[in-house]
Amino acid sequence: MRFITYFYPYMRILFLLSILSVLMFSACTKKNLDTSVLSPDDKVQVHFSLSEQGEPRYDVYKKGKTIIKTSKLGFQTTTFDYTKGFTIEDAVSRDFSEVWKPVWGQQQEVKNEYRELTVKLKNSEGKLLNIIFRAFNDGVGFRYEFPSVKETGNEELIILDEMTEFRQTADHTTWWTPGCWDNDEYPYTESEISKIDVTYFLGEYPYSNVTSIPEIQGVNTPVTMKTKSGDYISIHEAALVNFPGMSLSVDINNFTFRSNLAEKELKRGVKAEVQLPFKTPWRTVQIAENAGDLTLSYLIYNLNEPNVLENTDWIKPMKYMGIWWEMNVGKSDWSKASGKHGATTENAKYYIDFCAENRIEGLLIEGWNTGWENWTDDDREGIFDFKTPYSDFDLKGVVEYAREKGVEIIGHHETAAAVETYERHMDAAYDLYEKLGIKSVKTGYVGKILNYRHYEQEMVNHYNKTMMETAKHRIMLDIHEPIKQTGLSRTYPNLMGGEGMRGQEFNAWSDGNKPSHNVILPFTRMLAGPMDFTPGIFDLKLEKYKSSVTKVAGFDARDDAKPPVVSRVYSTLAHQLGLYVVFYSPIQMAADLPENYEGNAAFQFIKDVAVDWEWSKVIDAEIASHIVTVRKEKGAERWFIGGITGDKSKEAVLSFDFLPKNKTFKAILYRDGAKTEMVKNPTAYEIEEFEVKSDTKRTILMKPAGGFAISIIE
């Protein structure tokens, strides 16, 4: 009784404050509406509210713990400020659950289950804005909807800025690349939010000519963080259609990220021009309690529309080789005028024979078409027609030879970043490929995009146009120098993958990717979609064809100890094998030269490993340290395990309890050997065969920048 008496005054104050809060909220909403939504497992919650000024805001919680603090929402346009003055007209909730089957993927079936809240807002001038929230068990997605207030629609809205915030609760450890409107091939940096600073990349980065960094404190997405309590958070976007790509400005003092849309090159200050009604891409916050779960999240895909292609029988995941790496390392060249042309009929047949003998389904051929010798920074329009082969390359004859050998030719379209030229020739080029029976194309956009910023609205529309046009011609698409992936492969599964990160090629002509780079990608770039990283390099020192080395800055300037400035791959050979399982892509390249695979027993794993999966599981992972992944091949009793490390060694503790009980399987292990060392002896490895059952346990040591790979066959 004394307890109640003592606290009564405070209880009365709290009660009065709560009544006042309800009255204030009701004044803004007109109705006593529920503006919160919980995930299906009741662990993730999104709460929407309006400030006293009618400013839209949201919060995100996981198990009652704040993930995103109260953050602002809205847009600035030429005609209206969509950030304040709103009242809530209605709030509508619904539940949704389905299971869908990807044409290809990390899982054979995907569960798409969420609870949705649509908050309908209106201001005194009659302007409407809907904000749609979806709460998943592994995070949150939300988008803006601009309804039309005219019966005919077709109102134009010119967007000047997006004000969406993602306020963090503390100074989280963050893995980031610079927020850039023209380039995403940067090394990853690990720092606290308060130490994000892209100054280094403004002057010393090798591609400064294609760099457009609007702010010193800014990052690209996906950007991934780890909280002090051990939660993992990644911010990105989904279903990027008819809108500029989103990078993030960073308030380093308040640990806040804010949307920073790429502006138009020819209309400075304008971010987007849209016709109402219009829905923006989804803004996403993925949440996981361990790093491995983050890599297997399908939240981005689930926010995209279902597959729109009536027939997908022609879409086939595959492994491939390429007349490509030999150009990167200096053995040959893309141009015939160089005197060492790589894309000749004779060389193509040599590769085709090797692919056929080693169960490699595809061959990419770069440099087959005329124009490479005319490519300069100042004059890139009109140099390629994408149809005319060099005189030493018989396009039709090579395709027919490959068909006889059971090998698919992957065509190549390097646009030289001259987008208007490519769009003029696009249909005829795809039509030629379709008539020849070429079912795949790799596109490239090397250099500064002419007349556009790489991530502006027009370029997003261009990339999506290539995706749709190739689908009409029944052609699979792999994009290099792309717009970042946002899950559109669910809608157009002919989009097989892309680059969108600092890939393997940087090891050939810069001072390389630091060892931790590959152990950051699964938790950042790979969350956006499959990566064409081009793994499988066996000649790790790259000494054979390198007569000179050009210094290209590639390592974080804040690293105390940089490796020697040489072109080489900073990994072990076993690490390269592990990438085939750790890095997901339905198209995986055996990237090295045939001569480096011939006679090497480790090449057997590349021949065996699958590219399409029934299920996937991460056994153990920590960002920038290590990751161990196991996957089961779709439609077969075969399993593959891959592990890789960063700067330090790590023991992988394996349990094979995923195998069927009461069966014995043969496992082939490829691992770092006792004498393996990343710099001095990276190609050393050991192979071991052993029997394995569901109750088998095994511990494997991975060296620094090392790894292992296991194939398990009944």
C-alpha distance (Angstrom), angle and dihedral (degrees) to the residues before:
residue distance angle dihedral
M1 . . .
R2 3.80 . .
F3 3.82 88.3 .
I4 3.82 91.9 55.1
T5 3.81 92.5 45.1
Y6 3.80 92.1 49.0
F7 3.81 94.5 51.1
Y8 3.82 97.7 37.4
P9 3.86 96.3 96.3
Y10 3.80 91.0 51.2
M11 3.81 92.2 45.9
R12 3.79 89.8 52.1
I13 3.81 91.7 50.9
L14 3.80 91.5 49.2
F15 3.81 90.5 49.1
L16 3.82 92.5 51.3
L17 3.81 91.1 47.2
S18 3.80 91.4 51.4
I19 3.83 91.0 50.3
L20 3.82 89.8 49.7
S21 3.79 90.7 48.9
V22 3.80 91.8 52.0
L23 3.83 91.2 48.8
M24 3.82 91.6 49.8
F25 3.79 91.4 47.9
S26 3.80 92.4 46.8
A27 3.80 89.6 52.3
C28 3.78 88.8 59.5
T29 3.79 98.2 40.1
K30 3.82 102.3 39.0
K31 3.82 86.2 -146.5
N32 3.76 136.4 54.5
L33 3.82 93.2 -110.1
D34 3.78 130.6 170.6
T35 3.80 106.7 -121.2
S36 3.80 98.4 176.5
V37 3.78 129.1 88.7
L38 3.80 130.3 -165.8
S39 3.79 127.9 -153.3
P40 3.83 117.9 -110.9
D41 3.83 90.5 -97.1
D42 3.84 90.2 48.2
K43 3.82 92.0 -124.1
V44 3.83 102.9 102.7
Q45 3.80 118.0 58.6
V46 3.80 133.5 -175.6
H47 3.79 119.1 -165.2
F48 3.82 123.3 -167.5
S49 3.80 124.4 -161.1
L50 3.80 143.7 160.0
S51 3.79 124.7 -128.1
E52 3.81 121.5 -132.1
Q53 3.81 86.8 -90.5
G54 3.80 91.5 53.5
E55 3.80 94.3 -105.1
P56 3.83 114.2 159.8
R57 3.82 113.6 -122.7
Y58 3.80 139.4 167.6
D59 3.80 141.1 -165.4
V60 3.82 130.4 -160.0
Y61 3.81 125.8 -151.4
K62 3.81 135.5 -177.7
K63 3.80 116.7 -159.6
G64 3.80 88.6 -17.9
K65 3.81 92.1 -53.8
T66 3.80 117.6 120.4
I67 3.81 113.1 -112.2
I68 3.82 99.9 166.0
K69 3.81 116.9 24.2
T70 3.80 121.0 -141.0
S71 3.81 102.8 -54.3
K72 3.78 132.6 -176.1
L73 3.79 125.7 -114.9
G74 3.78 133.5 -164.8
F75 3.80 149.5 75.8
Q76 3.77 140.5 -99.8
T77 3.82 115.0 -137.8
T78 3.79 135.4 173.1
T79 3.79 91.1 -104.3
F80 3.81 106.5 34.0
D81 3.77 144.4 14.4
Y82 3.81 105.1 -121.7
T83 3.82 93.1 -170.9
K84 3.82 104.3 80.1
G85 3.79 146.8 12.2
F86 3.80 95.1 62.5
T87 3.78 132.5 140.3
I88 3.79 125.1 -163.9
E89 3.78 111.0 -109.8
D90 3.79 97.0 178.0
A91 3.80 144.0 -18.2
V92 3.80 118.4 -148.6
S93 3.81 125.7 -170.2
R94 3.78 133.0 -166.2
D95 3.80 139.7 168.2
F96 3.78 124.7 -132.1
S97 3.80 133.8 -172.1
E98 3.80 132.5 168.0
V99 3.78 141.5 145.8
W100 3.80 115.9 -136.4
K101 3.77 131.8 -176.4
P102 3.81 118.3 -133.2
V103 3.79 117.8 -140.0
W104 3.82 83.6 -127.5
G105 3.76 132.4 -7.7
Q106 3.77 152.0 116.7
Q107 3.80 89.9 -70.0
Q108 3.79 131.1 37.4
E109 3.79 91.0 -140.9
V110 3.80 129.8 27.4
K111 3.78 125.6 -158.1
N112 3.79 113.1 -143.0
E113 3.78 107.8 -168.5
Y114 3.78 128.1 154.2
R115 3.77 146.5 137.5
E116 3.78 116.3 -121.9
L117 3.79 133.1 -152.4
T118 3.81 122.2 -170.0
V119 3.80 113.9 -165.9
K120 3.81 113.3 -163.1
L121 3.79 115.0 -153.2
K122 3.80 132.9 -171.4
N123 3.78 134.1 -179.4
S124 3.81 132.2 -151.2
E125 3.83 91.1 -94.4
G126 3.79 91.0 56.4
K127 3.81 95.7 -107.2
L128 3.79 112.1 151.9
L129 3.79 129.8 -147.4
N130 3.80 127.2 173.4
I131 3.79 122.4 -166.0
I132 3.80 116.1 -161.3
F133 3.81 119.1 -158.7
R134 3.79 126.2 -169.9
A135 3.79 120.3 -168.4
F136 3.81 114.8 -156.8
N137 3.79 127.9 -180.0
D138 3.82 87.8 -109.3
G139 3.79 100.6 41.5
V140 3.76 148.6 -53.9
G141 3.78 138.7 -68.6
F142 3.79 127.1 -170.5
R143 3.79 135.9 174.2
Y144 3.79 139.2 -178.9
E145 3.78 124.1 -117.7
F146 3.81 120.7 -160.9
P147 3.81 107.0 -161.3
S148 3.78 119.8 -159.4
V149 3.82 117.0 -111.0
K150 3.78 91.4 -160.4
E151 3.77 122.8 79.3
T152 3.80 91.2 -131.9
G153 3.80 94.9 47.4
N154 3.81 117.7 -161.4
E155 3.79 94.6 117.8
E156 3.79 112.2 157.6
L157 3.78 119.1 -128.3
I158 3.81 119.4 -166.9
I159 3.80 110.1 -158.1
L160 3.79 118.1 -152.5
D161 3.79 100.0 175.5
E162 3.78 144.6 -7.0
M163 3.80 116.2 -134.3
T164 3.82 100.0 -165.5
E165 3.81 111.5 143.2
F166 3.80 133.3 -162.1
R167 3.83 104.5 -164.2
Q168 3.79 112.5 -166.3
T169 3.79 124.2 -147.7
A170 3.82 95.8 -130.0
D171 3.80 145.3 -7.4
H172 3.82 96.1 -65.1
T173 3.79 125.9 -167.5
T174 3.81 103.9 -102.3
W175 3.80 136.3 -164.2
W176 3.78 109.0 -153.4
T177 3.78 149.4 156.0
P178 3.83 123.3 -153.1
G179 3.77 119.0 -78.2
C180 3.79 98.7 -112.0
W181 3.80 130.2 167.6
D182 3.81 94.4 -155.1
N183 3.79 110.7 33.0
D184 3.78 140.4 30.5
E185 3.82 101.2 178.0
Y186 3.80 95.3 108.2
P187 3.80 130.6 130.8
Y188 3.79 114.0 -108.0
T189 3.79 120.6 -106.5
E190 3.80 125.0 -154.1
S191 3.80 115.9 -149.8
E192 3.77 143.8 122.5
I193 3.80 116.3 -82.0
S194 3.81 89.3 -108.4
K195 3.81 91.0 60.2
I196 3.79 99.1 50.9
D197 3.81 106.3 129.7
V198 3.81 125.6 152.1
T199 3.83 97.3 -168.6
Y200 3.81 92.0 115.5
F201 3.79 92.0 59.5
L202 3.80 93.9 53.3
G203 3.80 96.4 68.9
E204 3.78 113.1 13.0
Y205 3.76 102.9 38.2
P206 3.84 113.0 111.2
Y207 3.79 95.8 -127.8
S208 3.79 97.6 50.0
N209 3.82 87.2 134.5
V210 3.80 89.7 65.9
T211 3.77 96.9 36.5
S212 3.80 121.7 110.7
I213 3.79 107.4 173.3
P214 3.80 109.8 170.3
E215 3.81 98.1 -170.5
I216 3.79 139.6 30.4
Q217 3.81 89.7 -136.6
G218 3.79 104.7 47.5
V219 3.81 139.5 112.7
N220 3.77 138.9 -165.0
T221 3.79 124.0 -125.1
P222 2.95 140.9 -75.8
V223 3.80 87.2 54.0
T224 3.80 114.2 173.6
M225 3.80 130.6 -158.0
K226 3.77 140.4 -175.4
T227 3.78 119.3 -148.2
K228 3.78 125.6 -143.0
S229 3.82 88.3 -108.6
G230 3.80 91.1 56.3
D231 3.82 102.1 -103.3
Y232 3.81 119.9 138.1
I233 3.81 121.6 -138.8
S234 3.80 128.5 -175.4
I235 3.82 125.7 -175.5
H236 3.80 120.4 -156.5
E237 3.81 141.8 125.7
A238 3.80 135.8 -105.1
A239 3.81 134.9 -150.6
L240 3.81 96.8 18.0
V241 3.82 101.7 -165.6
N242 3.83 128.9 154.0
F243 3.79 92.2 -13.0
P244 3.82 136.6 92.8
G245 3.77 120.2 -95.0
M246 3.79 116.3 -97.2
S247 3.79 123.2 -122.9
L248 3.81 120.8 172.0
S249 3.78 132.5 -116.9
V250 3.80 112.6 -145.7
D251 3.78 127.2 -139.9
I252 3.81 95.9 -159.1
N253 3.81 93.3 -170.1
N254 3.79 96.4 53.8
F255 3.84 97.0 30.8
T256 3.80 90.8 -122.6
F257 3.79 129.9 147.5
R258 3.81 119.1 -157.4
S259 3.79 129.9 -170.5
N260 3.80 114.7 -99.2
L261 3.81 109.9 -174.1
A262 3.81 118.6 -155.3
E263 3.80 109.3 -103.8
K264 3.78 125.0 -135.8
E265 3.81 116.2 -92.1
L266 3.81 93.8 -140.5
K267 3.83 96.8 35.7
R268 3.77 104.9 46.7
G269 3.79 113.2 -157.4
V270 3.81 94.0 23.1
K271 3.79 115.6 106.5
A272 3.81 103.4 177.0
E273 3.80 142.5 -3.8
V274 3.80 114.5 -156.1
Q275 3.77 139.2 168.0
L276 3.79 118.0 -125.9
P277 2.93 133.3 -86.6
F278 3.80 91.3 52.9
K279 3.80 139.1 158.6
T280 3.79 121.5 -155.8
P281 3.80 124.5 -139.6
W282 3.79 115.6 -85.2
R283 3.81 120.0 -92.2
T284 3.80 108.5 -141.5
V285 3.78 138.5 -157.0
Q286 3.80 113.6 -173.2
I287 3.81 115.8 -163.6
A288 3.79 128.9 -167.1
E289 3.78 136.6 167.7
N290 3.81 91.7 -144.3
A291 3.78 132.1 29.7
G292 3.80 95.1 -119.4
D293 3.81 94.1 59.5
L294 3.80 89.4 54.7
T295 3.82 92.1 61.2
L296 3.82 92.9 54.1
S297 3.81 97.5 48.1
Y298 3.81 114.9 127.2
L299 3.80 93.9 -169.4
I300 3.82 93.4 113.1
Y301 3.82 92.5 52.1
N302 3.80 92.5 43.6
L303 3.80 90.0 59.6
N304 3.80 91.0 58.0
E305 3.78 126.5 84.1
P306 3.84 118.4 -95.4
N307 3.79 122.5 -95.1
V308 3.82 110.7 -63.9
L309 3.83 96.5 -170.6
E310 3.80 112.4 105.2
N311 3.79 94.1 -154.3
T312 3.80 125.8 29.9
D313 3.81 100.8 167.3
W314 3.81 89.3 111.8
I315 3.81 93.0 58.4
K316 3.80 107.8 95.1
P317 3.83 126.9 172.6
M318 3.79 110.5 -137.2
K319 3.78 150.2 162.2
Y320 3.76 116.9 -114.0
M321 3.79 144.2 -179.7
G322 3.76 128.5 -147.5
I323 3.75 148.2 -148.8
W324 3.78 84.4 -130.3
W325 3.80 115.1 84.0
E326 3.80 91.3 58.9
M327 3.80 87.5 61.1
N328 3.78 92.2 49.9
V329 3.80 93.1 52.2
G330 3.80 94.5 44.0
K331 3.81 102.8 -107.2
S332 3.81 91.7 117.9
D333 3.79 140.5 -4.3
W334 3.80 139.9 -125.8
S335 3.82 92.4 -125.1
K336 3.81 124.3 73.8
A337 3.81 89.2 -150.3
S338 3.82 90.2 65.9
G339 3.79 91.1 73.9
K340 3.81 93.1 -124.8
H341 3.80 102.5 71.8
G342 3.81 113.0 178.6
A343 3.81 101.3 -164.9
T344 3.79 99.1 70.7
T345 3.78 126.0 139.5
E346 3.80 90.9 -115.9
N347 3.81 94.4 50.6
A348 3.81 91.9 45.2
K349 3.80 91.2 54.4
Y350 3.82 90.1 49.3
Y351 3.81 89.9 55.4
I352 3.81 92.1 43.4
D353 3.79 91.0 54.1
F354 3.80 90.9 49.6
C355 3.81 92.2 48.8
A356 3.81 92.1 49.0
E357 3.81 92.4 49.7
N358 3.81 92.8 49.6
R359 3.82 104.3 41.0
I360 3.81 94.7 -107.6
E361 3.78 106.0 149.4
G362 3.81 102.8 -158.8
L363 3.80 143.6 37.4
L364 3.80 124.3 -157.5
I365 3.81 114.9 -153.4
E366 3.81 117.8 -164.0
G367 3.81 124.6 -174.2
W368 3.83 96.0 29.3
N369 3.81 95.7 124.9
T370 3.80 128.9 71.2
G371 3.80 122.8 -103.1
W372 3.79 106.2 60.2
E373 3.81 93.5 113.4
N374 3.84 90.3 55.7
W375 3.79 95.1 57.5
T376 3.82 114.1 117.9
D377 3.78 132.5 156.1
D378 3.81 91.5 -113.1
D379 3.81 99.6 42.5
R380 3.80 117.4 40.4
E381 3.79 104.5 128.7
G382 3.78 114.8 107.2
I383 3.81 99.7 3.4
F384 3.82 94.9 118.7
D385 3.80 128.2 49.9
F386 3.86 92.5 176.6
K387 3.82 91.1 -136.9
T388 3.81 109.4 68.7
P389 3.83 115.8 84.0
Y390 3.79 125.0 -154.3
S391 3.81 114.5 -97.9
D392 3.81 92.0 -107.0
F393 3.82 93.2 55.3
D394 3.81 122.3 74.9
L395 3.81 100.8 -160.6
K396 3.81 97.0 -174.8
G397 3.80 93.1 41.6
V398 3.81 92.9 50.2
V399 3.81 92.1 49.4
E400 3.82 91.2 50.2
Y401 3.82 91.8 47.0
A402 3.81 90.5 50.9
R403 3.80 91.4 48.5
E404 3.78 91.0 53.9
K405 3.80 88.7 52.5
G406 3.81 93.9 46.9
V407 3.82 94.3 -111.8
E408 3.81 124.9 132.5
I409 3.81 117.6 -137.2
I410 3.81 114.8 -135.7
G411 3.78 109.6 -149.3
H412 3.78 122.5 -141.4
H413 3.79 130.9 -140.9
E414 3.79 114.4 -177.5
T415 3.80 103.9 -174.2
A416 3.84 95.6 -170.2
A417 3.83 82.8 -134.7
A418 3.81 88.6 -73.4
V419 3.78 95.6 132.6
E420 3.79 98.3 172.8
T421 3.81 90.4 55.6
Y422 3.80 91.0 49.9
E423 3.78 93.5 49.8
R424 3.82 90.4 52.3
H425 3.81 91.7 52.9
M426 3.80 99.6 31.3
D427 3.80 100.5 97.2
A428 3.80 94.8 45.2
A429 3.81 91.3 46.8
Y430 3.81 92.8 51.3
D431 3.78 90.5 44.4
L432 3.82 90.0 54.9
Y433 3.80 91.4 50.9
E434 3.80 91.8 47.9
K435 3.81 91.9 51.3
L436 3.81 91.6 48.5
G437 3.81 91.6 48.2
I438 3.82 94.9 -113.4
K439 3.80 103.7 152.1
S440 3.82 101.3 -177.7
V441 3.79 136.4 49.8
K442 3.78 133.0 -172.0
T443 3.79 113.8 -153.6
G444 3.80 126.4 -161.6
Y445 3.81 135.6 -163.6
V446 3.79 104.8 -171.7
G447 3.80 114.9 175.8
K448 3.78 136.1 13.2
I449 3.80 110.5 -28.0
L450 3.81 107.8 -113.5
N451 3.84 112.0 -115.8
Y452 3.79 94.0 -8.8
R453 3.77 142.8 72.4
H454 3.78 110.9 -116.9
Y455 3.82 93.9 -119.6
E456 3.79 101.2 35.3
Q457 3.79 123.5 119.4
E458 3.84 95.9 -97.4
M459 3.81 91.7 52.9
V460 3.80 92.4 48.1
N461 3.79 87.0 53.8
H462 3.81 90.8 47.6
Y463 3.80 93.9 53.2
N464 3.78 90.8 46.7
K465 3.80 89.5 49.3
T466 3.82 90.7 56.3
M467 3.79 88.3 50.7
M468 3.80 92.5 52.8
E469 3.80 96.9 39.8
T470 3.80 93.6 50.6
A471 3.81 88.2 50.5
K472 3.82 89.7 56.1
H473 3.81 88.5 55.7
R474 3.84 92.3 44.1
I475 3.80 91.5 -114.6
M476 3.80 125.6 145.0
L477 3.81 115.6 -132.7
D478 3.81 133.5 -141.7
I479 3.83 114.1 179.3
H480 3.79 124.9 -157.9
E481 3.80 120.3 -166.9
P482 3.81 84.5 18.6
I483 3.75 138.3 164.2
K484 3.81 103.5 -91.3
Q485 3.77 113.6 -89.3
T486 3.80 118.2 -103.3
G487 3.81 103.2 178.9
L488 3.81 97.9 -80.0
S489 3.81 88.8 134.6
R490 3.79 86.3 82.5
T491 3.81 90.4 61.7
Y492 3.81 95.5 36.9
P493 3.81 106.2 25.0
N494 3.81 90.6 -178.2
L495 3.84 84.4 79.1
M496 3.79 92.4 91.3
G497 3.77 99.0 176.6
G498 3.74 146.9 -62.7
E499 3.73 147.4 -145.3
G500 3.80 110.2 -108.5
M501 3.78 95.1 150.4
R502 3.79 142.4 59.7
G503 3.78 97.8 -72.0
Q504 3.78 138.2 -170.7
E505 3.81 93.2 -77.2
F506 3.81 90.6 74.1
N507 3.79 87.5 69.1
A508 3.81 89.3 63.1
W509 3.78 100.6 55.6
S510 3.79 109.4 15.3
D511 3.77 134.7 48.1
G512 3.75 86.0 -81.4
N513 3.77 141.7 -124.6
K514 3.77 115.5 -51.7
P515 3.82 115.1 -116.9
S516 3.81 95.1 -103.8
H517 3.83 92.4 56.2
N518 3.81 94.9 83.7
V519 3.80 90.8 47.7
I520 3.82 91.7 54.9
L521 3.82 98.3 48.0
P522 3.86 96.6 72.4
F523 3.82 89.9 58.7
T524 3.80 96.8 43.3
R525 3.80 122.7 20.6
M526 3.82 94.8 22.5
L527 3.82 90.8 59.5
A528 3.82 87.1 69.9
G529 3.80 95.8 55.6
P530 3.81 144.5 -64.9
M531 3.81 117.1 -31.8
D532 3.78 127.2 -138.9
F533 3.80 91.6 -151.6
T534 3.86 94.3 153.5
P535 3.83 101.5 -132.1
G536 3.80 129.5 -178.2
I537 3.80 105.1 79.4
F538 3.82 110.1 161.9
D539 3.83 99.6 172.4
L540 3.79 92.3 69.4
K541 3.80 99.3 169.7
L542 3.83 93.5 51.6
E543 3.79 92.0 -149.8
K544 3.80 101.4 138.9
Y545 3.80 101.9 74.7
K546 3.79 102.1 19.2
S547 3.79 110.2 103.9
S548 3.79 94.0 162.7
V549 3.77 137.9 13.4
T550 3.77 125.9 -138.8
K551 3.79 114.6 -148.5
V552 3.78 108.5 -122.3
A553 3.79 119.6 172.9
G554 3.76 109.4 -121.1
F555 3.78 109.9 143.7
D556 3.76 126.7 79.8
A557 3.79 107.6 -91.9
R558 3.79 89.5 -136.7
D559 3.78 93.4 65.1
D560 3.79 109.9 109.5
A561 3.80 95.2 -151.4
K562 3.79 119.9 39.0
P563 3.79 122.1 -173.1
P564 3.81 117.2 -114.8
V565 3.80 114.2 -68.1
V566 3.79 99.8 -107.6
S567 3.77 135.6 118.2
R568 3.77 106.1 -102.0
V569 3.79 142.6 114.7
Y570 3.79 114.7 -93.8
S571 3.79 98.7 -146.6
T572 3.77 140.6 76.2
L573 3.79 122.5 -103.0
A574 3.81 91.1 -110.2
H575 3.81 87.9 55.1
Q576 3.82 89.0 56.6
L577 3.81 89.6 54.3
G578 3.79 92.3 48.4
L579 3.81 90.0 56.5
Y580 3.81 90.8 70.1
V581 3.79 89.8 67.9
V582 3.81 101.0 30.1
F583 3.83 96.0 48.0
Y584 3.77 111.3 60.7
S585 3.80 121.1 -142.8
P586 3.82 132.3 137.1
I587 3.81 86.1 -140.2
Q588 3.80 114.1 52.5
M589 3.77 122.3 -178.6
A590 3.78 126.7 -141.3
A591 3.76 85.3 -147.7
D592 3.80 104.4 -175.4
L593 3.80 129.0 84.8
P594 3.82 119.2 -83.4
E595 3.81 89.4 -119.7
N596 3.81 89.8 61.9
Y597 3.80 92.5 52.0
E598 3.80 98.1 44.5
G599 3.78 111.0 104.6
N600 3.81 94.1 2.6
A601 3.80 111.4 125.4
A602 3.82 91.9 -154.3
F603 3.81 89.5 68.0
Q604 3.80 86.9 75.0
F605 3.79 89.8 76.2
I606 3.82 91.7 55.6
K607 3.79 89.3 50.9
D608 3.82 91.7 49.0
V609 3.81 103.4 40.9
A610 3.81 117.6 102.0
V611 3.81 127.6 -132.7
D612 3.82 101.7 -157.9
W613 3.78 122.1 60.4
E614 3.80 141.6 -153.2
W615 3.78 92.0 -162.0
S616 3.79 140.1 -12.6
K617 3.78 133.8 -155.1
V618 3.79 134.4 -177.5
I619 3.80 109.4 -137.3
D620 3.80 97.6 -171.1
A621 3.79 133.9 -9.3
E622 3.78 145.7 163.4
I623 3.79 122.8 177.0
A624 3.84 113.4 -100.6
S625 3.81 90.4 -0.1
H626 3.81 111.1 68.4
I627 3.79 146.3 -41.3
V628 3.81 131.6 -162.3
T629 3.81 118.2 -167.9
V630 3.81 132.9 -177.2
R631 3.81 123.6 -163.4
K632 3.81 134.2 -179.3
E633 3.79 117.0 -139.5
K634 3.80 114.4 -116.6
G635 3.80 111.5 -107.0
A636 3.80 96.2 2.6
E637 3.81 140.2 84.7
R638 3.80 92.3 -119.8
W639 3.79 129.7 114.2
F640 3.78 131.2 -169.5
I641 3.80 129.5 -161.9
G642 3.79 125.5 -165.8
G643 3.77 131.9 -177.8
I644 3.81 133.2 -178.1
T645 3.80 135.9 177.6
G646 3.78 137.6 -156.3
D647 3.79 126.3 -143.1
K648 3.80 96.5 -29.5
S649 3.78 137.7 51.4
K650 3.78 120.1 -102.7
E651 3.79 136.4 -172.8
A652 3.79 115.2 -129.0
V653 3.80 111.3 -148.1
L654 3.79 108.1 -157.2
S655 3.76 131.7 -164.3
F656 3.80 116.8 -173.6
D657 3.80 94.5 -157.4
F658 3.82 89.6 126.5
L659 3.82 89.3 74.7
P660 3.82 121.6 94.8
K661 3.79 112.2 -91.7
N662 3.79 122.5 -108.6
K663 3.79 93.8 22.4
T664 3.77 131.0 108.9
F665 3.79 122.1 -143.5
K666 3.79 136.1 -173.9
A667 3.79 115.0 -117.7
I668 3.80 123.6 -164.0
L669 3.79 113.0 -161.0
Y670 3.82 123.8 -160.9
R671 3.80 109.9 -171.6
D672 3.78 145.9 155.5
G673 3.77 109.2 -78.9
A674 3.78 131.2 -135.2
K675 3.82 90.4 -95.6
T676 3.81 97.3 40.9
E677 3.79 113.8 124.6
M678 3.80 124.8 168.0
V679 3.82 99.1 -131.0
K680 3.80 105.5 27.1
N681 3.79 103.8 27.7
P682 3.83 110.3 13.2
T683 3.81 97.9 147.4
A684 3.80 95.7 60.0
Y685 3.79 113.5 111.1
E686 3.77 141.5 152.6
I687 3.80 130.7 -133.6
E688 3.78 122.2 -152.3
E689 3.78 130.5 178.2
F690 3.79 120.3 -157.1
E691 3.78 141.6 155.0
V692 3.76 117.3 -101.8
K693 3.83 134.5 -167.4
S694 3.78 134.5 179.4
D695 3.82 91.2 -90.9
T696 3.83 95.1 49.5
K697 3.82 118.5 121.1
R698 3.78 124.6 -164.5
T699 3.81 137.5 175.9
I700 3.81 119.1 -154.6
L701 3.79 126.3 -172.0
M702 3.80 115.7 -136.8
K703 3.82 114.8 -161.7
P704 3.84 122.7 -139.4
A705 3.83 107.9 -65.8
G706 3.78 83.7 4.3
G707 3.73 139.0 116.0
F708 3.78 147.0 154.8
A709 3.79 142.6 -117.6
I710 3.81 130.8 -149.5
S711 3.79 129.8 -167.2
I712 3.82 116.4 -163.1
I713 3.78 118.4 -162.5
E714 3.80 129.1 175.9
